[in-house]
Amino acid sequence: MTITKRVTFIAKEGSEAKMKELLTAMVEPSKKEDGCIFYDIFVYENNPRKFMAVESWRDEAALDGHKATEHYAIYKSSYEPYCEKKYSDELEVLG
């Protein structure tokens, strides 16, 4: 079953550039992973502190594989000092 998620990050004031750097570093290697259907990260034009990742994976095994990668481990161990708030939503694709 396909897994699609939206993850929202709010950078701490003054940490926008570092948060952008950390999140941008995730895009290319994630897109190359087996089971990645879609993976992009956006910054809100009207709020440079707000980022949104939208990702879709073939199945739970593909998502688990993503979470076991080196680039995910780097992101996971690095983002918290720059992030004020993070939340995610599971999405259902219609159509």
N, C-alpha and C positions, 0 to 999 in steps of 0.2 A: 504494500500500500504506500503510495506517495506521501511524503511528509513535507509540508510547506509551512514555513515560519516567518514571522516578522519580528525582528528584534530592534528595539528602540534604545538608543543611548543618548543621555544628556551629559555633555561634557561639563566639567567644572569650569567656572569663569577663568579665562586665561589659558585653558588647556585644549582649546579647539584644535590647534595645529597638531599637537601630539596625538590627540584622539583620531584625527583624520589620518595621520601617518600610520598608526597601528591598525586601523580598520582597512585602509587601502592596501596594506601589505597582505591582507587575507584574501583579496579578490582573485588574483591570478592563480595562486596555487590551489585554491578551493575549486575553481572552475575546472581544473585539470583532474580532479579526483574522480575515481570510478563511482558512478552513481549520482553525480551532481547533475541536476537538470537545469537549475538556475541559481545564480549567486551574484547578487549585486548589492552595493552599499551606496546609499544616497545621503546627501546633506541637504537640509531644508534651506531654500534660498532666503526665506524670511527669518531664519533662526540658525545661525552658524554653529550654535552649540548642540543642535539636535541632528542626530544621524539615525538612519533606518537601514537595516540589513533585511533583504528579502531573499530567502533561500528555499530551494526545493530539492528534495533528495528522493531517489528511487524507492528507498525503503529504510527501515530502522537500521539495518546492517550498514547501509551506506552512510547514514548519519553518525553511527557509532564509529565507523572508519574515519570520518572527518574529525571527530573529537579525539582520535588517537594520533593525529598527525603532529609533526614538529611545529608547523606554523600555528596550529590551534593552541598548542602548549605555550608558545611564546606570547600569543595574544592573551590567553587566559591568565598568565602570570604577570602581565604588564599593564592591563587596561585600568584596573581598579583605582590607582592613585589619580587618574585623570577623569574618572567618570563619577558624576554626581548621582545618576540614577540609571538603571537598566531594567527593562522589562520585555517580555516576549509574549507573542500570541501565536497559537496554532491556527493555521488558516485552512479552509476547505476550498478547493478550486471548483468553481461552478462551470459546467459546460465542457 
